[in-house]
Amino acid sequence: NVVASTDFSSNGQARELIFEYQYIPGAVTWEQAFLPSTANPTPLLKESDFWSYICQLVNILKSIHDAGLCCRSVTPSKILVSPGNRIHLNCLGILDVLYPQTTAPMEQLQYDDLTSFGDLILATACRNTKVFNPEVLKQQTHYSPTLRQFINMVVTTPPTTVYDVLPYLVDRYMDELANMTVYVDTMENELQKELHNGRLFRNVSKLGFVNERPEYESDPSWSETGDRYILKLFRDYLFHQSDEKGDPRVDWGHLICTVNKLDAGSDEKIVLGSRDGSNLLVVSFRDIKKLIEVSFDELRSKSLAADYAQASYQGM
């Protein structure tokens, strides 16, 4: 269970060091995701996903090494896999804090990162963390010779720098770029839907603020008179449709289409009728939109003035 707490105390008897990291919903460790055990059987990692993870790991190591740093946590229990096939490195910096006086040169520590990377992908391909001999790869026929050759190369002749690995991943990075482009297009399409929904919600919300307000400026009939009466009829036109038998008609298409025309300020005219049928008004969506904006702005300006007056009073 994850809980929020500020109660960390040892009664002054010991010093405490707390590392805080970002919480990633749905993330599991690499070990839990891809390395099976008796208590944790896992499905075989698809080769396309395997290449994607390899590219992400290499890219992460490149970013860290380019900054003149080392990772020191390329292990199955320290790598997180989140929904959407994303990789995150966990526990970064802990060893640097606990053992700041390490005498190993940075080049050696970066080389160790690449060695650990090779051990990781070998263990994943063989589905066994105790495998260190790449010859075992010959038995892993569920992966292509290209992938097995890459893993064998990284393990048997560990690259000196991360840049030695990149030439072997050019084609895979092209695949990653294509996948990212599709992903961005999909997210952009979903964002456009949300923006569209936001416009609809904004217009309906403004209408709700104005309709049937119990009292405004000491006038109980404010929302029922003048231009606001037209907005009340428009609200009925939106939500209170009925068929020829008088039964309620719940038509989402009518609602969305009408609010879209309202948002666009269409010149198309509609007929609004009172509930008793005694009044009929012909108005355009452009006129209704203008009435909503005027009435809502009147309410909002009064609300802002009240908030300002209250804040000034509290500040005295």
ROBA-425758 format. One line per 10 residues: number of its first residue (from 1); their letters; for each residue x, y, z negated of C-alpha. Coordinates in Angstrom, 3 decimals. Example, Ala and Ser with C-alpha at 12.3 -4.5 7.8 and 13.67 -1.06 7.14 Angstrom:
BEGIN
1> as> 12.300/-4.500/-7.800 ~ 13.670/-1.060/-7.140
end
This chain:
BEGIN
1> nvvastdfss> 0.000/0.000/0.000 ~ 1.150/3.530/0.790 ~ 0.356/6.125/-1.862 ~ 1.284/9.762/-2.351 ~ 3.127/10.452/-5.586 ~ 5.512/12.964/-7.134 ~ 6.112/10.900/-10.251 ~ 9.723/9.828/-9.952 ~ 11.488/9.863/-13.289 ~ 14.050/7.817/-15.143
11> ngqarelife> 13.852/9.911/-18.319 ~ 17.182/11.486/-17.488 ~ 19.056/8.193/-17.956 ~ 20.030/7.705/-14.326 ~ 20.312/9.678/-11.136 ~ 17.835/8.929/-8.420 ~ 18.256/9.169/-4.664 ~ 15.192/9.017/-2.446 ~ 15.257/8.735/1.353 ~ 12.170/10.022/3.136
21> yqyipgavtw> 11.290/8.924/6.665 ~ 8.395/9.506/9.016 ~ 5.495/7.090/8.671 ~ 4.600/5.414/11.965 ~ 1.127/3.793/11.894 ~ 1.026/0.239/13.185 ~ 4.799/-0.158/13.389 ~ 6.477/-3.455/12.513 ~ 10.129/-4.400/12.358 ~ 11.863/-6.014/15.306
31> eqaflpstan> 12.269/-9.085/13.157 ~ 8.545/-9.349/12.491 ~ 7.658/-8.750/16.129 ~ 10.087/-10.947/18.039 ~ 12.000/-13.323/15.755 ~ 9.787/-16.243/14.722 ~ 9.942/-18.040/11.413 ~ 7.830/-20.641/9.642 ~ 5.847/-17.922/7.915 ~ 5.836/-15.605/10.926
41> ptpllkesdf> 5.322/-17.289/14.307 ~ 5.665/-14.756/17.113 ~ 4.828/-14.923/20.835 ~ 7.578/-14.946/23.438 ~ 8.744/-11.458/24.390 ~ 7.910/-10.746/28.030 ~ 10.931/-9.972/30.183 ~ 9.543/-6.646/31.419 ~ 9.054/-5.532/27.823 ~ 12.491/-6.878/26.896
51> wsyicqlvni> 14.139/-4.694/29.550 ~ 12.124/-1.717/28.362 ~ 13.308/-2.199/24.780 ~ 16.901/-2.616/25.944 ~ 16.723/0.669/27.864 ~ 15.221/2.461/24.880 ~ 17.859/1.121/22.501 ~ 20.686/2.099/24.834 ~ 19.184/5.558/25.224 ~ 18.942/5.956/21.434
61> lksihdaglc> 22.556/4.869/20.969 ~ 23.650/7.251/23.724 ~ 21.936/10.181/21.997 ~ 23.542/9.317/18.657 ~ 27.005/8.692/20.081 ~ 26.897/11.834/22.232 ~ 26.375/13.792/19.011 ~ 29.608/12.339/17.645 ~ 27.764/10.082/15.196 ~ 27.135/6.388/14.701
71> crsvtpskil> 24.001/4.420/13.947 ~ 25.081/1.537/11.674 ~ 21.551/0.128/11.522 ~ 21.100/-1.817/14.771 ~ 19.648/-4.856/13.025 ~ 16.292/-6.655/13.373 ~ 15.084/-5.414/9.987 ~ 15.946/-1.756/10.683 ~ 14.392/-1.319/14.133 ~ 10.700/-0.500/14.289
81> vspgnrihln> 8.371/-1.371/17.158 ~ 5.237/0.765/17.350 ~ 2.103/0.355/19.505 ~ 2.766/1.295/23.105 ~ 6.118/-0.547/23.218 ~ 8.055/2.263/21.559 ~ 11.277/1.753/19.607 ~ 12.276/3.676/16.478 ~ 15.420/3.340/14.382 ~ 14.831/3.161/10.652
91> clgildvlyp> 17.093/3.766/7.647 ~ 19.454/6.060/9.548 ~ 22.011/7.812/7.346 ~ 21.678/5.570/4.294 ~ 25.093/3.935/4.665 ~ 26.677/7.307/5.369 ~ 25.319/8.620/2.062 ~ 26.063/5.536/-0.021 ~ 29.557/5.037/1.419 ~ 30.753/8.478/2.520
101> qttapmeqlq> 34.439/7.655/2.142 ~ 34.631/5.074/4.914 ~ 38.053/5.043/6.526 ~ 36.968/3.526/9.841 ~ 37.310/5.935/12.776 ~ 34.138/7.033/14.525 ~ 35.143/5.198/17.713 ~ 35.222/1.932/15.762 ~ 31.832/2.576/14.165 ~ 30.311/3.338/17.564
111> yddltsfgdl> 31.876/0.159/18.942 ~ 30.289/-1.747/16.053 ~ 26.906/-0.303/17.093 ~ 27.338/-1.772/20.571 ~ 28.441/-5.117/19.113 ~ 25.357/-5.176/16.904 ~ 23.257/-4.303/19.948 ~ 24.632/-7.355/21.762 ~ 23.970/-9.617/18.764 ~ 20.421/-8.258/18.546
121> ilatacrntk> 19.403/-8.939/22.137 ~ 21.113/-12.362/22.051 ~ 19.194/-13.351/18.920 ~ 15.972/-12.072/20.492 ~ 16.476/-14.005/23.726 ~ 17.243/-17.190/21.764 ~ 14.600/-16.391/19.121 ~ 17.123/-17.201/16.413 ~ 19.215/-14.776/14.345 ~ 21.840/-17.450/13.671
131> vfnpevlkqq> 22.887/-17.763/17.304 ~ 26.170/-16.033/18.184 ~ 27.301/-18.115/21.166 ~ 26.018/-16.779/24.511 ~ 26.351/-20.260/26.013 ~ 23.012/-21.028/24.401 ~ 21.459/-18.604/26.907 ~ 21.749/-21.248/29.607 ~ 18.946/-23.107/27.870 ~ 16.629/-20.060/27.844
141> thysptlrqf> 15.011/-20.644/31.227 ~ 12.053/-18.417/30.390 ~ 14.246/-15.401/31.183 ~ 15.729/-14.528/34.562 ~ 19.425/-15.054/35.395 ~ 19.825/-11.270/35.642 ~ 18.755/-10.733/32.036 ~ 20.836/-13.647/30.786 ~ 23.897/-12.375/32.632 ~ 23.452/-8.927/31.130
151> inmvvttppt> 23.185/-10.308/27.588 ~ 26.184/-12.572/28.174 ~ 28.230/-9.613/29.403 ~ 27.369/-7.423/26.422 ~ 28.132/-10.197/23.924 ~ 31.287/-11.707/25.420 ~ 32.924/-8.444/26.486 ~ 31.380/-5.733/24.298 ~ 31.440/-2.354/26.055 ~ 33.858/0.203/24.689
161> tvydvlpylv> 31.318/3.019/24.969 ~ 27.622/3.191/25.684 ~ 28.416/4.610/29.108 ~ 29.873/1.218/30.077 ~ 26.386/-0.283/29.740 ~ 24.484/2.283/31.800 ~ 25.556/1.106/35.297 ~ 23.942/-2.275/34.617 ~ 20.610/-0.655/33.760 ~ 20.087/1.747/36.660
171> drymdelanm> 17.314/-0.307/38.263 ~ 15.655/-0.826/34.878 ~ 15.715/2.875/34.130 ~ 13.960/3.490/37.436 ~ 11.228/1.103/36.283 ~ 11.071/2.936/32.957 ~ 10.727/6.258/34.759 ~ 7.890/4.901/36.897 ~ 6.113/3.509/33.833 ~ 6.528/6.794/31.982
181> tvyvdtmene> 5.092/8.698/34.940 ~ 2.006/6.474/34.957 ~ 1.715/6.855/31.190 ~ 1.966/10.651/31.383 ~ -0.657/10.756/34.133 ~ -2.982/8.605/32.016 ~ -2.487/10.781/28.939 ~ -3.002/13.925/31.003 ~ -6.266/12.543/32.327 ~ -7.419/11.744/28.790
191> lqkelhngrl> -6.382/15.221/27.650 ~ -8.457/16.777/30.417 ~ -11.460/14.792/29.178 ~ -10.899/16.075/25.652 ~ -10.570/19.650/26.891 ~ -13.823/19.194/28.776 ~ -15.493/17.781/25.658 ~ -14.104/20.710/23.666 ~ -15.791/23.220/25.963 ~ -19.121/21.427/25.637
201> frnvsklgfv> -18.801/21.267/21.862 ~ -17.917/24.966/21.635 ~ -21.007/26.039/23.567 ~ -23.389/23.778/21.657 ~ -21.830/24.890/18.340 ~ -22.350/28.576/19.135 ~ -25.948/27.826/19.990 ~ -26.361/26.021/16.655 ~ -24.963/28.965/14.690 ~ -27.597/31.259/16.167
211> nerpeyesdp> -30.719/29.066/16.370 ~ -33.194/29.253/13.488 ~ -30.835/31.069/11.122 ~ -32.917/31.526/7.949 ~ -31.973/35.169/7.464 ~ -29.606/37.762/8.883 ~ -29.302/41.417/7.853 ~ -32.305/40.892/5.517 ~ -34.411/39.955/8.530 ~ -35.902/36.432/8.264
221> swsetgdryi> -37.134/36.629/11.865 ~ -33.774/37.613/13.392 ~ -33.261/34.270/15.140 ~ -36.873/34.209/16.407 ~ -37.030/37.633/18.041 ~ -35.486/39.441/20.983 ~ -32.805/37.641/22.923 ~ -32.495/34.977/20.224 ~ -35.973/33.729/21.093 ~ -34.702/32.844/24.571
231> lklfrdylfh> -31.884/30.862/22.959 ~ -34.408/28.972/20.850 ~ -36.308/28.012/24.003 ~ -33.046/27.000/25.641 ~ -32.240/24.781/22.660 ~ -35.570/23.024/23.174 ~ -34.781/22.718/26.893 ~ -31.498/21.017/25.984 ~ -32.530/18.646/23.208 ~ -36.305/18.365/23.090
241> qsdekgdprv> -37.177/17.043/26.539 ~ -40.185/14.750/26.823 ~ -41.763/12.718/29.614 ~ -45.257/13.012/31.105 ~ -46.645/10.868/28.262 ~ -45.170/13.145/25.635 ~ -42.581/10.583/24.532 ~ -39.100/11.918/23.661 ~ -36.539/11.687/26.462 ~ -32.916/11.244/25.377
251> dwghlictvn> -30.935/12.069/28.509 ~ -27.187/12.546/28.051 ~ -26.806/13.352/31.719 ~ -29.229/16.258/31.420 ~ -27.395/17.556/28.333 ~ -23.907/17.382/29.828 ~ -24.950/18.776/33.203 ~ -26.835/21.677/31.594 ~ -24.037/22.629/29.194 ~ -21.521/22.463/32.048
261> kldagsdeki> -23.627/24.930/34.035 ~ -23.854/27.101/30.930 ~ -20.086/27.023/30.449 ~ -19.529/27.958/34.099 ~ -22.099/30.772/33.914 ~ -24.019/29.481/36.899 ~ -26.498/31.768/38.653 ~ -28.944/28.871/38.898 ~ -32.277/29.726/37.235 ~ -34.347/27.489/34.977
271> vlgsrdgsnl> -37.814/27.777/33.462 ~ -38.014/27.888/29.679 ~ -41.352/27.296/28.022 ~ -42.579/27.745/24.471 ~ -43.754/24.690/22.567 ~ -47.412/25.664/22.881 ~ -47.025/26.486/26.582 ~ -48.170/30.061/26.187 ~ -44.867/31.618/27.290 ~ -42.774/30.838/30.375
281> lvvsfrdikk> -39.468/32.574/31.067 ~ -37.228/32.310/34.133 ~ -33.568/32.916/33.292 ~ -30.191/32.008/34.747 ~ -27.413/30.140/32.980 ~ -25.265/33.257/33.334 ~ -27.830/35.276/31.348 ~ -28.128/32.593/28.682 ~ -24.355/32.401/28.300 ~ -24.185/36.176/27.850
291> lievsfdelr> -26.943/36.064/25.223 ~ -25.137/33.322/23.293 ~ -21.872/35.248/23.327 ~ -23.521/38.503/22.157 ~ -25.475/36.832/19.344 ~ -22.536/34.714/18.207 ~ -20.145/37.679/18.265 ~ -22.608/39.610/16.121 ~ -22.600/36.831/13.539 ~ -18.842/36.365/13.696
301> skslaadyaq> -18.067/40.068/13.235 ~ -20.304/40.151/10.166 ~ -18.648/37.003/8.809 ~ -15.137/38.396/9.327 ~ -16.103/41.630/7.613 ~ -17.460/39.700/4.629 ~ -14.298/37.566/4.419 ~ -12.115/40.676/4.543 ~ -14.144/42.368/1.816 ~ -13.907/39.296/-0.408
311> asyqgm> -10.166/38.970/0.147 ~ -9.680/42.675/-0.675 ~ -11.724/42.257/-3.864 ~ -9.704/39.221/-4.984 ~ -6.470/41.054/-4.286 ~ -7.366/43.925/-6.608
end
